[in-house]
Amino acid sequence: MVGRRHELDALAAWLDGARAGAGRLVLCSGEPGIGKTRLAQELAGLALAGGTAVAWGRCVETEGAPAFWPWRQVLRSLGADPDAVFAGNAEPEDRFRIFDDVARLLTGRGELVVVLDDLHWADEPSQRLLRHLADQLTGAKLLVFAAYRERVLPDLLRSPDVGRLDLRGFGLAEVRELTDPGDAAAILELTGGNPLFVREVALAMADGTWRPDRPPRTVLDVVTARLDLVSADCRALVQAAAIAGRDFDLGVVAAAIGRSVQECLPLFDEAVAMGLADEGHRFVHALTRDAVEASLSSADRIRLHRAVAEATQARFAGDLAEHVTDIARHWAVLAPCGEAATARAWTVRAAEEAVRRLAYEEGVRLYQAALALDPGDTERARLRIALGRAAYFAGDLATCVDAAQRAADAARAVGKPELLGEAALVLEAAADGGLNAAATPLCEEALAVNPTGALRARLLAQRAHLAFYAGEQHRLDALSTEALELARASGDDRALVDALRARQEACPGPHGIAERLDLAAEMRALAVRTNSPRTAMWGELWRIQALLESGSLAAAAELLPALRLAVARVGGPVSAWHLGVVTACVAQAQGRYDEARDVARGAFERMRTIEPAPARGAYMALRCALARMQGPDEESIAHARAPFEPPPRFRMMALVSRSFLLLTGGFPDEAAEVYRRLGRIEDWELPAFFEVPAHVMGVLVTAGLGLKDDLASLLQLLEPFRGAHAIGLGVAYMGPVDLALGIGAAALGDHERAAADLTAGLAMAERAGAPGFAAEARRHLAKQPSVLSPRETEVAALVADGLTNRQIAERLYISERTAQNHVQHVLTKLGFATRSQIAAWSVRMSTPVSGVADGGAARTS
């Protein structure tokens, strides 16, 4: 290979590194004809010579390729079934799962080189898959070589495992190696050293098409001149092939020109001999195909597009899914010739297939193309609804909102209230305030026209979701109740799922545990009836979260295998994140702190590039819970100090958590500064599901900072939740509320109240099986001055030994009435109702507190 010694040496080094487990993505850029594909072929030869497998994925210039086309080629060459790999239910989580599956397949095969040629022509979904793979290369024996033209891919360049090769034209020495040395200087001047242009000019000199008086200005000129040398029949075949695409099916091309494949074989051989095509039914270069198409008259181009479209439809009539986009491309060219309806029908079909294959960005492009093909008003409304859904899945919220609003306009124009409802449902409620601001009036308008049945149930559920994100708890309660009643009556499973999720959001906190358990049971029954893994996952997750909040830690832990099974069926990093978060929470609550930390970190790493805000929020909450038991580590302090602006609804919880980490880390001044940003307690804006955990965290912070007025206010807010457990969204268990009440009372100097609350908190932690919180309660109890007199303490010990009042009197040489009075005083001072509570308290208080560090509870791993 001429002129690429430096690049070949770099590739050889990267290949050796990949074989040793240093996976890498190589981005090779350069103008057309500069030699990117030729360099890739040399890399493939090096790899194969050393026993490393090679898989190619070629992108095509025309817009007719199926979604994920280069990756489908790669998977097929490795023996995988692309249709099985890319199967899904048109949900974003399915795409996350597929991206993960493809990455695992490619990184887990052992030594492998993947070549992606002409990446600049790849559809957006294919590029997103490459971005995902680029983040998974560490430790893999995989080298990915991606060749592209001038378009820069900055998000790929940021990956640490990326190398770059920028190819430039040849110099005089290299051109002399390829041509007659006497002509080299002139050819270099003409071609700029572009290897393909150099080659084509040299061939033109050899085959007699060179005209010194009219030298070619581009490669296109050279190819056009060579095309004049082939027979008329060969030229017809090559022209039809150019319309079919750089890679073409000979059977389609033969049918398009009215010949059999057998008749076309010698014509194809002629094209290969003239350097126009290669043996793989492919033009030797994209520029070659461009030159042939450019040589066609408008009439011939129209004629051939129709012929190729009809030939493709006929040849693949039994399995058109992989060809609908290509067929739509041909008919789109014919749209101005009276074929707009046909073109639109095929384009819509291609868009539906793209979304089905989870190529949402391609679906957006195709729906937009269909809208440009003059649909009627009703069809226009339906197309905009479909466009909005595809854009939502693609994360293109601006296009989503615009499509939904335009669909609503079209629905009003044609008087179709059901289409107005469908338009409103395009804008799903989310943490994005801008999206919800657009969705709310549209949803209310759709409800105002009084739809019935499942559509009304779904709109009510949608409006309830919007109320959830807006903090409108009372509206959320009423809307979700009506939505669930209607959904149950409608018999529509999709409406029931939407309504159950809305109702689950409406009953957060300790007071909603019983109802959430009922909703979880209904969701699980629905999952069985519909055989829906995702519905099963939500049912299992809700059940575990409710049990955690009830303090039933062991029962929650027993349900993790069922959740794990549901998540495995759903697949994808988002569902795996949900599993990781709740698994870490259970481990943290039960005192398995090393396991909790490792699982939480794994969940965070999996999710941080997909949904950074919830990923970071859940991870920080778990780190706070661990810091309460063990003190914060450097990573937790770094997180607390890092600039990060959470979504507005999570701001208060994020600030109080930061303040707590800094306080427990020994930085009270920084903690106080962060706490001040929370403002007055009465102005705290907290989602209902965060009220209890945020107030518990607030108690710990204000007690530590000595902010007694704020502490007293927070204790008052927590009082209604006495006897409950604090947990937020199932991400971090914060112990019995009574324990926080006791810590706060102790900080205010109310030792009698503190002893009673700490004792109650200790009992709750022990019943729950939360050893760290039980140890924390004992530690605080040990610091309290005894609320019992020495004689009462002695009586309590005798009660614990099982003595009756008469036996106590005999043991202490006092009257039975006096013994009875002492027992009653103990019950009153400790807030107990039975002698067994006294006995349990006495035993706990006589148990030494071990393994407790200053400022933290018992360390348990």
C-alpha positions, 0 to 999 in steps of 0.5 A, a space after each residue: 500500500 502506497 503512502 500510508 506507512 504511518 497510518 498502518 503502523 498506528 493501526 497495527 499498534 491499536 490492533 495489538 492493544 485490542 488483542 490485549 484487552 485495550 479496546 479502541 474506536 478509530 475514527 478515520 476521516 478524509 475527503 472522498 477517494 482519499 483511501 479510507 476504505 483501502 486503509 480499512 481493507 489493509 487493517 482487515 488483512 492484518 487482523 485476519 492474518 493474526 487470527 482476529 475475526 473481521 466484520 464489515 458494516 457499509 453505510 449507503 449514500 441513498 436514503 433507502 437503507 433499513 434502520 441500523 443497516 451497517 450494524 445489521 451487516 455486522 451482526 449477520 456476518 458474525 452469525 447473529 440474526 439481526 431481526 432477533 437482535 433488533 426486535 422490540 416493542 417500540 419503547 425507548 427502554 427496548 432500544 437501551 436493551 438492544 444497544 446493551 445487547 449489541 455492545 455485549 455481543 461485540 465486546 464479548 466475542 474475543 478478538 474482533 475488528 469491526 469496520 464501519 465504512 462511510 459512517 457519514 451516511 449512517 442513519 442517526 440510530 446507527 450513530 447512536 449505537 456507535 456512541 453507546 459502544 464507544 463507552 463500553 470498550 474498556 477491557 474489550 478485545 475489540 477494535 472498531 474502525 469507522 471511516 467518514 468524510 468531513 463531518 466531525 463527530 465531537 461526542 465520539 471524540 470525547 471518549 477516552 478510548 478513541 484514536 484519530 487518523 486524518 488522511 491527506 493527499 499523496 505527495 509527488 513520491 507516492 504519485 510516482 509509485 502509482 503512475 508513469 514517473 514522467 507524468 507524476 508532476 502533472 497528475 499531482 497538479 491535476 488531482 491534488 494527490 487524491 489517490 482515487 483521482 490519481 488512479 482514475 487519471 492513470 486508468 484514463 491514460 491507459 484506456 485511451 479516454 485521456 484528452 490532454 486538451 480537455 483534462 478531467 476536472 473531477 473523478 466524475 469526469 473520468 468515470 463518465 468518459 469510461 462509461 462511453 466505452 462500454 456497450 449500450 446494454 452494459 451501460 443500461 445495466 450500470 445506469 439501472 444499478 446506479 439508481 438501485 444504489 451503490 450495493 445493488 441486487 442483480 435480480 432487481 437490476 435485471 428486472 428493471 431493464 427487462 432482462 433475465 439475470 442470466 442475460 445480465 451476467 456478461 454485461 456485469 462482467 463487462 462493467 467489472 472489467 472496465 473498473 466500474 463495479 466489483 464482484 460483490 455487485 457493488 460500485 467500486 466507489 460511491 463517486 463512481 455511482 454518483 457519476 453514472 447517475 449524474 450522466 442520466 437525463 431527467 426522463 431516464 432517471 424518472 423511468 429507472 426509479 419507477 422500474 427499480 421500485 416495481 422490480 424491488 416490490 416484485 422480487 421481495 414481495 414476501 418479505 418487504 420489511 427490509 426494503 420499504 425505505 428503499 421503495 419509498 425513496 424511489 416513489 418519492 422521486 416520482 411524487 411530482 409525476 402524479 405518484 404523491 399518494 403512492 409515495 406517501 403510502 410507502 413513506 408512511 410504511 417505511 416510517 412505521 417500520 423504522 419505529 418498530 425497529 426502534 430507529 426513532 430518528 429515522 422514523 421522524 425523518 420519514 414521517 416528515 417526508 410523508 407530511 411533505 407529500 400533500 396528505 389530506 387534513 385527517 391524514 395530516 393529523 394522524 401523521 403529525 401524531 405519529 411524528 410526535 411519538 417518534 420524536 418523543 422516543 428519539 428525545 427530540 422534544 422540540 419536534 415532539 411539541 411542535 408535532 403535537 400542537 400541529 396535530 391538535 390544530 388539524 384535529 380541530 379543523 376537521 372536527 375530530 375530538 378523538 384525534 385531539 385526545 391522541 394529540 394530547 397523549 403524545 406529550 407524556 408528562 416528564 420532569 421537563 418543565 417546558 414539555 409539561 407546560 405545553 402538555 397541560 393545556 392540550 390535555 385539558 382541552 382534550 378532556 373538555 370535549 368529554 371523551 369517553 371510555 379508555 381515551 378519557 381514562 388515559 387523558 385523566 391519567 396523563 393529567 394526573 401525571 402532569 399534576 404529580 410533576 407540578 406538585 398539585 397533590 389534591 388534583 393528582 388524587 382526584 384525577 388518578 381516582 377517576 382515571 383508575 375507575 374509568 380504566 377498570 370499567 373500559 377493559 382497556 389494558 393500556 389505559 389500566 396501566 396508565 391509570 395504575 401508574 398515575 394512582 401509584 404516584 398519588 399515594 406516596 409516603 407512609 399513609 399510602 403504603 396499604 393502597 400502593 400494595 393493592 396497586 402493586 398486586 393489581 399491576 402484577 395480575 395485569 402483567 400475568 394476563 397480558 404477559 407483559 414483562 414491563 408491567 410485571 417489573 413495575 408491580 414487583 418494584 412497587 411492592 418492594 418499595 412499599 414493604 421497605 417503607 413499612 419497615 418489612 425489610 426481610 419481606 422486601 429482600 425476599 421479593 428481589 429474585 422476582 424483580 430480577 426475573 422481570 428485569 431480565 425479561 425486560 432487559 436494558 440499562 434503565 430496568 437494570 438501574 431500577 433493580 440496582 437501586 432498590 437492591 442497594 437500598 435493601 442491602 443498606 437498610 439491612 446493614 450490608 454496606 459494602 454490597 450496597 455501595 458496590 451495587 449502587 455504584 454499578 447502577 449509577 455507572 450504567 445510567 449516568 449517560 442515559 438519565 444523569 439527573 435521576 442516576 446522580 440523585 439516587 446515588 447521592 441518596 444512597 451515599 448519604 444513608 451510608 455516610 450516616 452509618 460510616 461517615 462519608 468517604 472522599 467520593 461522597 464529599 466530592 459529589 457534595 461539592 461538585 457543581 450540579 443543578 438538579 431538576 427543580 422538584 428535587 432541589 430541596 432534597 439535593 441541598 439538604 443531602 449535600 449539607 448532611 454529607 458536608 456536616 458528617 464529613 467535618 465541614 460544618 461551615 460549608 454545611 451551614 452555607 449549603 443549608 442556608 440556600 434552603 431558605 425558611 422551612 415553611 417555604 420548602 417545596 417538596 414533592 409529597 414522596 420526599 416530605 418525610 425523608 427530607 424532614 428527617 435529613 433536616 433534623 439531622 442537619 439542624 441538630 448537628 448545626 445547633 439550629 434549634 428553631 429550625 429543628 423544632 419546626 422540623 420535629 413538628 412536621 415529623 410528628 404526624 409520622 411517628 411510628 413510620 419509616 423514612 424512605 424516598 422513592 425506594 432509593 435509600 432507607 433512612 430509618 424509623 421516624 421515631 429515631 429522628 424525633 429522639 435525636 432532635 429532642 435530645 439536641 433540644 435538651 428534652 431528655 425525657 422525650 428523647 429517651 422515649 422516642 429513641 427507645 421506640 426507634 430502637 424497637 422499630 429498627 430491631 423489628 425491621 432488621 436494620 442493625 445500623 439504625 438500632 446501633 445508632 439509637 443505642 448510641 444516642 440513648 447511652 448519651 442521655 441522662 437517665 430519666 429513671 431514678 436508681 430505684 426505678 432502674 432496679 425495678 425495671 431490671 427485675 421486671 426484665 427478669 420476669 418477677 411479679 410486683 409481689 416478688 419485686 417487693 419481697 426482693 427489695 423489702 418494700 410493699 407490693 403497693 410501692 413496687 406497683 407504683 415504681 412499675 407504673 412510673 417506669 411505664 409512664 416515663 418511658 412511654 410504654 404500655 406493657 411490662 414486656 416493653 419494660 423488659 425489652 428496654 432493660 435488656 437493650 440498655 444492658 447490651 453494650 454498644 460495640 463497633 461504634 465510631 464517633 459521629 456514626 453508628 455501628 459499622 457493618 459490612 
